[in-house]
Amino acid sequence: NVKNATIVWSVLNDKMIKVTSDKNKATLNALGCGNTALIAEYEGEIATCIITSYKTVSTIADMEGIKVDYNGWFKLVNDIDFTGHAWSSITPWMGDPVNPELYFGGIFDGQGYTLSNINCLSGWHQGLFGLINENAIVKNFSIVNLVNQATSNKSGSVVSLNYGRVENVYVETTILGDSQSMWNAHGGLIATNHPTGVVKNCIVKVSATRV
């Protein structure tokens, strides 16, 4: 009901959202991912609403893009078939000692969609995600036909080293094993779960072959 008046617009986090005002209208531009509040002030009264900013993921290129924005918020918006694409973990092993801040600490919400035919490259901590830190949430999707190579070490289909939270994930995976050493161990869902790691409501079907 505000007419012919200038509303004062602001946001709590101007590094995440830029607000441009024109009298009683505001235009928002997302600069980063997360939650913040939009505030409108008029004659001493204040109205607020929560703004959520995230990136949509619909292609393999979008999945690759997570590797350069590992604290972002992402939502899968369709199924993705990885046939013909050699996949390396979003945040792979970077050596010891592990600095958790270097690894994925954002949110990946699959919204019930499926990632299929993922052929992981060999190496340490391979899988969809390599390592995720305590802030990370990976949830709500299926993986059908992910293959971990025989020469991989400490690899899992979803996460290799989990400091964060993995929930509501269904996986069908194939493990090719070439050693009985613990250093060459694979996990159907997660290779190593840190004491802070949470795994909830997940199902995994594993086909394991020694080569």
N, C-alpha and C positions, 0 to 999 in steps of 0.2 A: 504493500500500500504506500510505498515511498515514491513520491513524484516530485520532479523538479528539485532534486536535492543531491548533494554530493555525499556519497558513502565513503568512509575511510576503510580501505581494504588492506589487509596484511596477512602474512603467514608466519607461523612459528619458526619454520626452517626455510629461509630464503635461498639456501644452497640446494634444496630439493625441488622447490616450486617457485617460479617467478610469476608474480601477479601484476598485471597491467590494468589500470582502472580508467574508466570513462564515465563520469557521473555515477549512475547507480548500476553500472555493469562492470564485470571483471572478467578478464581473460587469463587463463592459467596455462603456463608452459612448464612441462616436467623437465627438470635438470638432473634428477637422480631418483633412486628407488627408495621406498619406505613409506612411513605414515607421518603426516603432519596435520596441522589444523589451519583452516582458512577462517579468518576473522573479519566480520563486517561491523563497523561501528557507525551509529547514526543518532545524533542528539542524546548522547549518554547511554543509549541501549546497545548491547552487543549480542550478535548472533554468531555462532560458530558451527562448522561442520568438519568432519575428518576426511582428509584426502589421502587416498592410497595410490602410489605411483609404482608401476611395475612394467617389465618388458615382456612382450609376447614372443613365444618360440614356436615356429611353424616349419622350419627347414633345418637341414644339417648345418647350413651356414650359421643359422641362429644358435644352434648348439655349440658350434665352434666359437661363437662370439662370447659365450659365457666365460671362456678362458681368459679374457681380458677385462672382465667385470665380475670378479669372483666374490664380491660382496653385494651384488645386485639381487633384485627380486624378479623371478621369472615364472611365467605361466605358460604351460604347453597348451596349444589351442587346436591341435589335430594330431593324428598318428604320423609317425615318421619312420620310413624304411631306410635303413643304412646300407642296403645292398650295394656293393662296389666301392664302399668307402672304408678306408683303414682308420680306425678310431684310436686315439690316445686319450688318456684320462683328462678330465677338465682341470684338475690340479694334481699332477703326478708327483712322485717322490723327488725331493730336491736335495737329498743328502741328510746326514745326521750331524748335530742334533736337530730334531724337527722343531721348527718355529710355527706354531699353529696359525699365527696371523697371516702366513703366506698362503694358506689353503682356503678352500671355499668356505665362506662364512655367511652366505646369503640364504635365500629361500628358493627352492625349486618345487613348484606345485604342478604335477602332471595332469590334474583335473580329470583323471580317469582315462587318459589316452594311452596309447601303446607305442613303445620304441621297439623296432624289430630288426633282426639280422645284423647285429652289431659284431663286427670282427675286430677284436682288440689287438693292438700291436703288442709285441712282447716287451718285457722290461719289468722294472719294479713298480708295484702298486698300480696296476692297470685295472680297468673297469670303466663304468660310466663316469663316476667320480673317483679320483684317486684318494685324496685325504680331505676330510671336512673337519672344521673346528667346532668349538662349543656353541657358537652362534648359529650354526647351519641347521636348516630343516629341509629334508628331501622326502617328498611324499606324493601319494595319490597317482600312481601310474603302474603300467605293466612293462616288463621287458620280455620279449619272446625271441629266443634263439640268439643269445650272446655267447661268444666263444672266447675263452682265455687260452692263449698259446702255451705250448709245453715249456718254453724257455722263460716264461714269466715268473716273477717272484712276489709272494705276498699279495696276490691279486684277488679281488672280489668282483662280482658282477655289478653291484650297485656302488659300494664304497670299499676301498681297501683298508683304510684306517679311519675308524669312526670315533670322533670326539663329540659329535652332535646328535641329531635325531633323525631316524629313518622310520617312516611309518606308512602303512597302507600301500605296500608295494608287493606285486606279484612278479615272480621271475621264473623263466625256463632257461637254463644255462648249460653249456657243455664245457667241461674242464679237461684239458689235455695235460696229464702229469708226466714228468720225466725224472722225478726224483722223490725219495722218501724223506729228504731233508726238511726240517721245519722251515728253513729259509726259502724253500721253493713251494711252500704251502699255498693253496688256494682256498677261498671260501665261496660257497654257493651264493650267498647274499653279501656278506662282509668277511674280509679276511681276518682283521683284528679289531675287536671292539674295546676301546679305552674305557676305564671305569666311569667316565662321564657320559659315555655313549648310551643312547636309548634306542631300542629297536622294538616296534610295536605293530601288531596286526599285519605281519608279513608272511608270505608263503613262497617257498622256493622249491623247484623241481630240478634236480641236478643229475646230469649224465657225466660220469667221470671215467676217463680212459687213460691208462698208463701207456705211454709211447716210447 
